[in-house]
Amino acid sequence: MRYAGTSIVLLLLFSLTAGLHGQDTKAAAAGAVQLEATLGDGTVELSGPWKFHTGDDLAWAEQDYDDSSWGTIDVTPPAGSENVELGTSGYIPGWTGSGYPNYAGYAWYRLRINVRSSHGRLAIKMPDSADDAYQVYVNGKLIGELGDFTAKGVTAYSTVPRSFRLPRDLRSGPMTIAVRMWMDSATPFLSPDAGGMHEPPVLGHAGVISTLIQLDWDDTAHAVGSGFLEIFILMLAWAVAVSLLWMDRSEPAYLWLSLVCAVTILENSVVLIVNFATWISLTPGVVLQTVIIGPIRIGLWVIFWAYWFRIARMAWIHRIVWSLVLLTIICTAMLRAPLYGTRIPVHAAIYLSPILLGLQLAFVILLFVITVRGIVKQRTEGWLALPAVLLVALSLYQVNLHLFHIRTRFDVFGFNFQLGTIATILSIFLITVMLLRRFLYTQRKREQWKAEIEQARQVQHVLIPEELPTVSGFAIESEYRPAREVGGDFFQILPQTDDGSVLIIVGDVTGKGLQAGMLVALIVGAVRTAVQYHSDPLILMNSLNDRLWGRGRASATCLILRITKDGQVTLANAGHLPPYLNGAEVPMEGSLPIGVIPGADFFVTHFSMAPGDTLMLMSDGVAEAQDQHKELFGFERIEEMLKKPISAAALAAAAEAFGQEDDILVLRIQRDPRTQSSLDTRSIVAVT
């Protein structure tokens, strides 16, 4: 028994010794220094290897926390490594490319260092490339962060150069640096090796770290500063497009180019803001740039080229383009934060990515079809526009060129230019030159057109009388208000010296503008020639019909009256509005306008005008005047106004004020009340 008791005591002592030894071993393992750093006035890259663990626990920031069971990640840049997206060297794959695929959320990095021979206060410079937000702890104390860490979640920003000073009393000796990282679930979709730090942090003298931060800002300016040049050129192009639109509203391509420039300026502004400031958080920045602005910009470019090439059925182009834009926005939104990884499962990218690629391909096909049709339609101008179209397509789909291992970044005078930026600048330059060329051509054609219109107006001004001839026994008023510079209504008052009668011709030709003016000149010339041989209205109407027949679609309504000095009226009508005798419509049968068919039959009627009778002739521009509610002036309103004595000018002014749509012509013919007549004072109407 005595020996048994002794054995038990020895066993307990052995167990106690072993336990103390195990604790010392564990403590030694937990406190093992991973990096010796001799600083002086210099710096050291904290390349690790770092201890790494997914998940989140603020206890992991403590200096003495046991991280011996954690994995490791070395943040030493591989030889020849490069960030394809930013064009910078020394890029390190994130945790998704280092053994932790498809993981998003919180993760921690820990590194124990022993600092020797440091002079002055220390600071730590964090990587310029990290996904997506972080907090830095030194010996358990938070010294800085990039992003907003709250109880509701994390708000991340695009990584910008950041450095944080260590506490004043922490200048040498053992230190534990812990970095709490957070990555959004949609970030791995943007980069195949996302997650965590893509460069090693740098520890060193605060002054030296401050200099390194300035150099990092210089690198950022050289990497994305070309965006400032692109914005400047886009603003010039926008100003040119808006100026041309202000001077020429008839060319819609100016409007759509100005919209393209404005949206592209907005897109570049977002890129510059997120790279130089923390004004826009990462998720809204990505949503603005890739989900909303990107698809809209592509759609605007397609519509601009459709208008530039003057493609027919633009309504269909708009429907197709904006449907594709909407589908692209929806599909892209499903592959970006905040939907992707939360509302949309990660594995959904397997079928969403091909759909998005198909939508992008649909834009390319549509742009190709528009370009081909434009070249076929416009020939020389279409071929001149082809290089600009190709450059635009290159700028829109620059990211997709990575699939073909095509170089998309170039160093020019120390600045990094993307292929898309170069393509945009060149395309905008070419398009601006073509816009100015088209504008000058259009202005030249417009000046020629104005000159032709003015010549036609002067011809019509000569042919249509401004001062009416004096006709014995009759008072005649006229009011002519063309809807354009050159009108389509016409009238002639031709006194006949041999018998004292008067011929009155009124009409309205088909069409408007220059074509109508030339047709009026033809009719008036034919009338003046024909009356030298005949004064019978029907013979004159047949003569005019023969002159117009066979001249394409030339036709006109016409009314020819011959009024003798004793008030006998012979009227021939070819589809014109009937006149009003003392406010009552003269009954007439319908007939075709002149110039429609050869040998047409025209309506003829005879009646007489007693002394004091008034005959009102007018064109359909009076009855067809419309107000803003599309209500017609109408015949009822005309008849109501004619119940009382009214001048030609008053009736024309009333129709014009109501809402002129067509040429307005009104003739008022009144027989002198003092004229003696052998006939009964009542008007007699005879129809043949």
C-alpha positions in Angstrom: 0.0 0.0 0.0 2.8 2.3 0.8 4.4 1.7 -2.6 1.0 2.2 -4.2 0.6 5.6 -2.6 4.0 6.6 -3.7 3.2 5.5 -7.3 0.0 7.6 -7.3 1.9 10.7 -6.1 4.5 10.2 -8.8 1.8 9.8 -11.5 0.1 13.0 -10.4 3.4 14.9 -10.5 4.1 13.6 -14.0 0.7 14.5 -15.2 1.0 18.0 -13.8 4.4 18.4 -15.4 3.1 17.2 -18.8 0.2 19.6 -18.6 2.4 22.6 -17.9 4.7 21.6 -20.7 1.7 21.3 -23.1 0.5 24.8 -22.1 3.9 26.2 -22.7 4.1 24.5 -26.1 0.6 25.8 -27.0 1.5 29.3 -25.8 4.7 29.2 -27.8 2.8 28.1 -30.9 0.2 30.9 -30.4 2.9 33.6 -29.9 5.3 32.5 -32.7 6.6 35.4 -34.7 5.9 35.1 -38.4 8.0 38.0 -39.6 11.1 39.8 -38.3 11.1 43.5 -39.4 14.1 45.8 -39.1 12.8 49.2 -40.2 15.0 52.1 -39.4 13.6 54.9 -41.6 12.4 52.5 -44.3 9.5 50.1 -44.9 8.9 46.4 -45.1 6.2 44.6 -47.1 4.1 42.4 -44.9 3.9 39.5 -47.4 3.5 36.9 -44.6 2.6 34.1 -44.9 -0.6 35.4 -43.1 -2.8 33.3 -41.0 -6.2 33.1 -42.7 -9.7 32.0 -41.6 -13.2 32.5 -43.0 -16.0 33.7 -40.8 -16.1 36.5 -38.3 -15.3 36.9 -34.6 -14.0 40.1 -33.1 -11.9 38.0 -30.7 -9.7 37.2 -33.6 -8.3 40.7 -33.4 -6.7 40.1 -30.0 -2.9 39.9 -29.8 -2.7 36.6 -27.9 -5.5 34.7 -29.8 -4.4 31.2 -30.8 -4.5 31.0 -34.6 -2.3 28.0 -34.9 -5.1 25.9 -36.4 -5.8 28.5 -39.2 -4.7 28.1 -42.8 -2.1 30.4 -44.4 -2.1 32.7 -47.4 1.1 34.1 -48.8 0.6 37.6 -50.3 4.0 37.7 -52.1 3.3 38.8 -55.7 4.2 36.1 -58.1 6.7 36.9 -60.8 5.1 38.6 -63.8 1.8 39.0 -62.1 -0.6 41.7 -63.4 -4.0 43.0 -62.7 -5.7 42.7 -66.1 -8.5 45.0 -65.1 -6.3 47.8 -63.7 -3.2 47.2 -65.8 -1.0 47.2 -62.7 1.8 44.8 -61.8 2.2 42.8 -58.5 -1.3 41.5 -58.5 -2.0 38.6 -56.1 -5.0 36.3 -56.5 -7.6 36.6 -53.8 -8.9 33.8 -51.5 -11.2 32.4 -54.2 -8.1 31.6 -56.2 -6.2 30.4 -53.2 -8.2 27.4 -51.9 -11.5 29.1 -50.9 -13.6 29.1 -54.1 -17.1 30.6 -54.2 -16.7 32.0 -50.6 -18.1 35.5 -49.9 -18.6 37.3 -46.6 -16.2 37.9 -43.7 -12.6 36.5 -43.5 -9.7 37.4 -41.3 -5.9 37.8 -41.9 -3.5 37.7 -38.9 0.3 38.3 -38.9 2.7 38.5 -36.0 5.8 40.6 -36.5 8.7 41.7 -34.4 9.8 45.2 -35.2 13.4 46.3 -34.5 15.3 49.6 -34.9 12.4 51.7 -36.0 12.9 55.5 -35.9 9.8 57.6 -35.3 6.1 56.9 -35.5 4.9 53.9 -37.7 2.1 53.6 -40.2 0.7 50.9 -42.3 -0.3 51.3 -46.0 -3.1 49.0 -47.1 -3.3 47.5 -50.6 -4.7 49.6 -53.4 -6.6 46.5 -54.5 -8.8 44.7 -52.0 -12.2 43.0 -52.0 -14.3 44.8 -50.7 -14.1 46.4 -47.3 -11.7 46.0 -44.4 -10.8 47.0 -40.8 -7.2 47.0 -39.5 -6.4 46.1 -35.9 -3.0 46.3 -34.2 -2.7 44.4 -30.9 -6.5 44.3 -30.7 -7.0 48.0 -31.3 -8.9 49.3 -34.4 -6.6 51.8 -36.2 -8.6 52.3 -39.4 -11.1 51.0 -42.0 -12.2 51.4 -45.6 -16.0 50.9 -45.7 -18.8 51.4 -43.2 -19.1 48.5 -40.7 -22.4 48.7 -38.8 -24.7 46.3 -37.1 -27.0 46.3 -40.2 -24.2 45.3 -42.5 -21.2 46.5 -44.4 -21.1 49.3 -47.0 -18.1 48.9 -49.3 -16.4 51.4 -51.6 -14.0 51.0 -54.4 -10.5 50.6 -53.0 -8.5 53.8 -52.8 -5.0 54.4 -51.3 -5.3 54.3 -47.6 -2.7 54.4 -44.7 -3.3 54.3 -41.0 -0.9 55.4 -38.2 -0.1 53.0 -35.3 -0.5 54.3 -31.7 2.4 56.5 -30.7 3.6 54.1 -28.0 3.8 51.2 -30.5 7.1 51.7 -32.3 9.0 48.4 -31.8 8.7 44.9 -30.4 6.2 42.2 -31.1 3.0 43.2 -32.8 -0.1 41.4 -34.1 -1.8 42.9 -37.1 -5.3 41.6 -37.9 -7.2 42.5 -41.0 -11.0 41.9 -41.0 -12.1 41.6 -44.6 -15.6 41.5 -46.1 -16.5 40.7 -49.7 -19.9 41.0 -51.4 -21.4 37.9 -52.9 -21.5 39.4 -56.4 -17.8 40.4 -56.4 -16.6 36.9 -57.5 -18.7 37.3 -60.7 -16.6 40.4 -61.6 -13.3 38.6 -61.1 -12.4 34.9 -61.1 -9.9 35.3 -58.3 -11.6 37.8 -56.0 -11.4 38.0 -52.3 -9.2 39.8 -49.7 -5.9 41.5 -50.3 -4.4 41.5 -53.8 -1.2 43.3 -52.6 0.9 43.1 -49.4 0.4 45.8 -46.9 3.5 47.9 -46.1 4.7 48.9 -42.6 7.2 51.7 -42.1 8.0 55.1 -41.0 4.9 57.4 -41.2 6.7 59.9 -43.4 7.8 57.3 -45.9 4.3 55.7 -45.9 2.8 59.1 -46.7 5.1 59.4 -49.7 4.1 55.9 -50.9 0.4 57.0 -50.6 1.1 60.0 -52.9 2.8 57.7 -55.3 -0.3 55.4 -55.2 -2.5 58.3 -56.0 -0.2 59.1 -59.0 -0.5 55.5 -60.1 -4.3 55.8 -59.9 -4.3 59.0 -61.9 -2.1 57.4 -64.6 -4.4 54.3 -64.6 -7.8 56.0 -64.9 -6.8 59.6 -65.6 -7.4 59.1 -69.3 -11.1 59.3 -68.3 -10.7 63.0 -67.8 -9.4 63.4 -71.4 -12.3 61.2 -72.7 -14.9 63.4 -70.7 -13.3 66.6 -72.2 -13.6 65.3 -75.7 -17.1 64.0 -75.1 -18.2 67.4 -73.8 -16.9 69.0 -76.9 -18.8 66.5 -79.1 -21.9 67.1 -76.9 -21.6 70.8 -77.4 -21.2 70.4 -81.2 -24.2 68.0 -81.3 -26.4 70.3 -79.3 -25.4 73.4 -81.3 -26.2 71.5 -84.6 -29.6 70.4 -83.1 -30.4 74.0 -82.2 -29.6 75.2 -85.7 -31.3 72.2 -87.5 -34.2 70.4 -85.7 -34.9 68.3 -88.7 -31.9 65.9 -88.2 -32.7 63.6 -85.2 -29.2 62.1 -85.3 -27.9 65.3 -83.6 -30.3 64.7 -80.6 -29.3 61.0 -80.2 -25.6 61.8 -80.4 -26.0 64.4 -77.7 -27.7 61.8 -75.5 -24.9 59.3 -76.2 -22.3 61.8 -75.2 -24.2 62.8 -72.0 -24.7 59.2 -70.9 -21.0 58.3 -71.6 -19.9 61.4 -69.7 -22.1 60.2 -66.7 -20.6 56.7 -66.9 -17.0 58.0 -66.9 -17.8 60.4 -64.1 -19.0 57.5 -62.0 -15.8 55.6 -62.7 -13.6 58.6 -61.8 -15.6 59.3 -58.6 -15.3 55.7 -57.3 -11.6 55.7 -58.0 -10.8 59.0 -56.4 -13.3 59.4 -53.6 -15.7 57.5 -51.4 -18.8 59.4 -52.4 -20.5 56.5 -54.0 -20.5 53.1 -52.3 -19.5 50.0 -54.3 -22.9 48.5 -54.9 -24.6 51.8 -56.2 -21.5 52.4 -58.3 -21.7 49.0 -59.9 -25.4 49.3 -60.4 -25.1 52.7 -62.0 -22.2 51.8 -64.3 -22.9 48.2 -65.3 -26.6 47.6 -64.7 -28.2 50.9 -65.8 -25.8 53.1 -67.8 -24.0 50.4 -69.7 -27.1 48.9 -71.4 -28.7 52.3 -72.0 -25.4 53.5 -73.6 -25.4 50.6 -76.0 -29.1 51.2 -76.9 -28.5 54.9 -77.6 -25.6 54.1 -79.9 -27.7 51.7 -81.9 -30.5 54.2 -82.3 -28.1 57.0 -83.2 -26.7 54.9 -86.1 -30.2 54.0 -87.2 -31.1 57.7 -87.5 -27.7 58.5 -89.0 -28.3 55.9 -91.8 -31.9 57.1 -92.1 -33.3 53.6 -91.6 -37.0 53.3 -92.3 -39.5 52.0 -89.7 -37.7 53.6 -86.8 -40.7 52.8 -84.5 -39.7 49.1 -84.9 -36.0 49.9 -84.2 -37.0 51.7 -81.0 -39.2 48.8 -79.8 -36.4 46.2 -80.5 -33.6 48.3 -78.9 -35.4 49.3 -75.7 -36.7 45.7 -75.3 -33.1 44.5 -75.5 -32.0 47.3 -73.1 -34.7 46.3 -70.5 -33.8 42.6 -70.7 -30.1 43.4 -70.4 -30.7 45.6 -67.4 -32.8 42.8 -65.7 -30.3 40.1 -66.5 -27.3 42.2 -65.4 -29.0 43.2 -62.2 -29.5 39.5 -61.3 -25.8 39.0 -61.6 -24.8 41.9 -59.5 -25.2 43.0 -55.8 -27.5 43.3 -54.0 -29.5 40.5 -55.8 -26.8 38.1 -56.7 -25.9 35.8 -53.9 -28.9 36.8 -51.8 -32.2 36.8 -53.8 -30.5 35.1 -56.8 -28.5 31.9 -56.0 -24.9 31.8 -57.0 -25.4 28.8 -59.3 -27.9 30.8 -61.3 -24.9 32.3 -63.1 -24.7 29.1 -65.1 -27.7 30.0 -67.2 -27.8 33.8 -66.6 -24.3 34.4 -68.1 -25.2 32.8 -71.5 -28.4 34.8 -71.6 -26.6 38.0 -71.0 -24.0 37.1 -73.6 -26.9 36.4 -76.1 -28.4 39.8 -75.4 -25.1 41.5 -76.1 -24.7 39.5 -79.3 -28.2 40.6 -80.3 -27.1 44.3 -80.1 -24.1 43.5 -82.3 -26.3 41.8 -84.9 -28.8 44.6 -84.9 -26.0 47.2 -85.3 -24.5 45.1 -88.1 -27.8 44.9 -90.0 -28.3 48.7 -89.6 -24.8 49.4 -90.9 -25.2 47.1 -93.9 -28.6 48.7 -94.8 -27.1 52.1 -94.3 -24.1 51.4 -96.6 -26.5 50.0 -99.3 -28.7 53.0 -99.0 -26.2 55.8 -98.7 -23.2 54.3 -100.5 -20.3 56.7 -100.1 -21.5 58.2 -96.8 -22.2 54.7 -95.5 -18.7 53.5 -96.2 -17.2 56.7 -94.6 -19.2 55.9 -91.4 -18.1 52.2 -91.3 -14.8 52.9 -89.4 -16.7 54.9 -86.7 -19.2 52.1 -86.3 -16.4 49.5 -85.8 -14.7 51.8 -83.3 -18.0 52.3 -81.4 -18.5 48.5 -81.3 -14.9 48.1 -80.0 -15.5 50.6 -77.2 -18.8 48.9 -76.2 -17.5 45.4 -76.0 -13.9 45.9 -74.8 -14.4 43.6 -71.8 -15.4 40.8 -74.1 -12.1 41.0 -75.9 -10.4 39.4 -72.9 -12.0 36.1 -74.0 -9.8 36.3 -77.1 -6.7 37.4 -75.1 -6.5 40.7 -77.0 -4.5 43.4 -75.4 -6.9 46.2 -74.2 -4.5 48.5 -72.3 -1.7 50.7 -73.6 0.8 53.0 -72.0 0.9 56.4 -73.7 3.2 59.0 -72.2 3.1 57.3 -68.8 -0.8 57.2 -68.8 -2.7 54.0 -69.1 -5.3 54.1 -71.9 -7.9 51.4 -72.4 -8.6 50.3 -75.9 -12.2 51.3 -75.3 -11.2 54.9 -74.4 -9.0 55.1 -77.6 -11.8 53.8 -79.7 -14.4 56.2 -78.2 -12.1 59.2 -78.8 -11.4 58.2 -82.4 -15.1 57.4 -83.1 -16.3 60.6 -81.6 -13.8 62.6 -83.7 -14.9 60.8 -86.9 -18.6 61.2 -86.1 -18.2 64.9 -85.3 -16.4 65.5 -88.7 -19.2 63.6 -90.4 -21.9 65.6 -88.5 -20.3 68.9 -89.6 -20.0 67.6 -93.2 -23.7 66.6 -93.2 -24.7 69.8 -91.6 -22.9 71.9 -94.2 -24.4 69.8 -97.0 -27.9 70.2 -95.5 -27.4 73.9 -95.1 -26.3 74.2 -98.7 -29.3 72.3 -99.9 -31.6 74.3 -97.6 -30.2 77.6 -99.1 -30.8 76.3 -102.6 -34.3 75.2 -101.6 -35.0 78.6 -100.1 -33.8 80.3 -103.2 -36.1 78.1 -105.4 -39.0 78.8 -103.0 -38.3 82.5 -103.2 -38.2 82.4 -107.0 -41.5 80.4 -107.1 -43.0 82.9 -104.6 -42.0 85.8 -106.8 -43.4 84.1 -109.9 -46.7 83.4 -108.0 -46.6 87.0 -106.7 -46.6 88.2 -110.3 -49.3 85.8 -111.5 -51.7 86.3 -108.6 -53.0 89.9 -108.6 -52.4 92.0 -105.5 -54.4 95.0 -106.9 -57.7 93.9 -108.4 -58.9 95.3 -111.7 -61.8 97.7 -111.8 -65.0 96.0 -113.1 -67.8 98.3 -114.0 -70.9 97.5 -111.9 -69.2 95.2 -109.5 -67.3 95.6 -106.2 -64.7 92.8 -105.8 -62.6 92.0 -102.7 -60.0 89.3 -102.3 -58.1 87.9 -99.4 -55.3 85.3 -99.9 -53.4 83.8 -97.0 -51.1 80.9 -98.0 -50.1 78.4 -95.4 -46.5 78.4 -96.6 -44.2 80.6 -98.6 -45.7 79.3 -101.8 -49.4 78.6 -101.8 -51.5 76.2 -103.8 -54.7 78.3 -104.1 -55.0 80.7 -107.1 -57.4 83.1 -108.6 -57.6 85.4 -111.6 -60.0 88.3 -112.4 -60.0 89.0 -116.1 -62.3 91.8 -117.4 -63.5 91.3 -121.0 -63.3 94.7 -122.9 -65.4 93.5 -125.9 -68.7 92.9 -124.0 -68.0 94.3 -120.5 -68.2 90.9 -118.8 -65.7 89.5 -116.4 -64.1 86.1 -116.0 -63.3 84.9 -112.5 -61.2 81.8 -112.0 -60.5 80.3 -108.5 -58.9 76.9 -107.7 -56.8 74.8 -105.4 -54.0 72.6 -106.8 -52.9 69.3 -105.2 -49.8 69.4 -102.9 -48.0 72.3 -101.2 -44.8 74.2 -101.4 -42.7 74.5 -104.5 -44.5 71.8 -106.5 -47.9 73.5 -105.9 -46.4 76.9 -106.8 -45.2 75.6 -110.2 -48.5 74.0 -110.9 -50.3 77.3 -110.1 -48.0 79.0 -112.6 -48.8 76.5 -115.2 -52.6 76.9 -114.7 -52.5 80.7 -114.6 -50.4 80.8 -117.8 -52.8 78.4 -119.5 -55.8 80.5 -118.4 -54.4 83.7 -119.7 -53.6 82.0 -123.0 -57.0 80.4 -123.4 -59.1 83.5 -122.7 -57.6 85.2 -125.8 -59.7 82.8 -127.9 -62.6 81.8 -125.7 -64.6 83.2 -122.8 -67.0 80.3 -122.3 -66.3 78.7 -118.8 -66.9 75.2 -120.0 -64.5 75.5 -123.0 -61.9 77.1 -120.7 -62.3 74.2 -118.2 -61.8 71.6 -120.9 -58.8 73.4 -122.1 -57.2 73.4 -118.6 -58.1 69.7 -118.2 -56.2 68.9 -121.4 -53.2 70.9 -120.3 -53.0 69.1 -116.9 -53.8 65.6 -118.1 -50.7 63.5 -118.4 -48.5 65.5 -116.0 -48.1 62.9 -113.4 -50.3 63.5 -110.4 -51.0 67.1 -111.3 -54.6 68.0 -110.6 -56.6 70.9 -109.2 -60.1 71.9 -108.2 -61.3 74.8 -110.2 -64.3 77.2 -110.5 -64.7 79.4 -113.6 -67.4 82.1 -113.7 -68.4 84.5 -116.4 -70.5 87.4 -115.2 -72.0 89.7 -117.8 -72.5 93.4 -117.1 -76.3 92.8 -116.6 -75.6 90.1 -113.9 -76.0 86.9 -115.8 -73.6 84.2 -114.4 -72.3 81.1 -116.1 -70.4 78.8 -113.8 -68.3 75.7 -114.6 -67.1 73.6 -111.7 -64.4 70.9 -111.4 -64.6 69.6 -107.8 -64.4 73.0 -106.1 -66.5 74.2 -103.2 -69.7 75.8 -104.4 -70.1 79.6 -104.0 -72.5 81.3 -101.7 -75.1 83.7 -103.2 -76.4 86.0 -100.5 -75.3 83.6 -97.8 -77.0 80.6 -99.5 -75.0 77.8 -101.1 -75.5 77.6 -104.9 -76.7 74.0 -105.6 -74.2 72.1 -107.7 -73.5 68.5 -108.7 -70.2 66.9 -108.0 -67.5 66.6 -110.7 -63.9 65.5 -110.9 -61.0 68.0 -110.6 -59.1 69.0 -113.7 -56.2 66.8 -114.7 -57.6 63.5 -113.4 -59.0 61.9 -116.6 -59.1 63.2 -120.2 -62.5 64.3 -121.6 -64.1 64.7 -118.2 -67.6 66.1 -117.9 -67.8 69.2 -115.7 -70.8 70.7 -114.0 -72.2 73.9 -115.5 -74.9 76.1 -114.0 -76.5 79.5 -114.9 -77.9 82.1 -112.5 -78.2 85.9 -112.2 -77.1 88.4 -109.7 -79.5 91.2 -109.0 -78.3 94.7 -107.9 -76.9 94.4 -104.4 -76.4 90.6 -104.5 -73.2 89.2 -103.0 -71.4 86.1 -104.2 -68.7 84.6 -101.9 -66.1 82.2 -103.3 -63.6 80.4 -101.1 -61.2 77.5 -101.0 -61.5 74.5 -98.7 -58.8 76.1 -96.4 -61.6 78.0 -94.7 -63.8 75.1 -93.8 -60.8 72.8 -92.9 -59.3 75.2 -90.4 -58.8 73.3 -87.1 -58.4 74.5 -83.5 -56.1 72.8 -80.9 -58.8 70.3 -80.2 -58.9 69.2 -83.8 -62.4 70.7 -84.3 -63.1 71.9 -87.8 -64.2 75.5 -88.7 -66.8 73.8 -90.8 -69.5 74.8 -93.2 -72.1 75.5 -90.5 -69.9 78.2 -89.0 -69.3 79.7 -92.5 -73.1 79.8 -93.2 -73.7 81.4 -89.8 -71.1 84.1 -90.5 -72.6 84.8 -94.0 -76.0 85.5 -92.6 -74.7 89.0 -92.0 -72.7 91.2 -94.3 -69.0 90.3 -94.0 -65.9 91.2 -95.9 -63.5 88.7 -97.5 -60.8 89.8 -95.1 -63.0 89.2 -92.0 -63.9 85.7 -93.1 -60.3 84.8 -93.9 -59.1 86.2 -90.6 -61.7 84.3 -88.7 -60.6 81.0 -90.3 -56.9 81.8 -89.8 -57.4 82.7 -86.1 -59.4 79.4 -85.6 -56.4 77.4 -86.7 -55.1 77.6 -90.3 -54.1 74.2 -91.8 -54.2 75.0 -95.6 -54.2 78.0 -97.9 -57.1 80.3 -97.4 -58.6 82.2 -100.3 -61.8 84.3 -100.2 -63.4 86.3 -103.0 -66.3 88.6 -102.4 -68.2 89.9 -105.5 -71.1 92.3 -105.0 -73.2 93.8 -107.8 -73.6 97.5 -107.4 -77.1 98.2 -105.9 -77.4 101.3 -108.1 -77.2 99.2 -111.3 -80.5 99.1 -113.2 -81.5 95.7 -114.4 -84.2 94.7 -116.9 -84.6 91.4 -115.0 -86.6 90.7 -111.9 -84.7 91.7 -108.8 -84.9 88.1 -107.5 -81.9 85.9 -108.4 -82.6 83.1 -110.9 -80.6 79.9 -110.9 -80.6 77.5 -113.8 -78.7 74.3 -113.9 -77.5 72.5 -117.1 
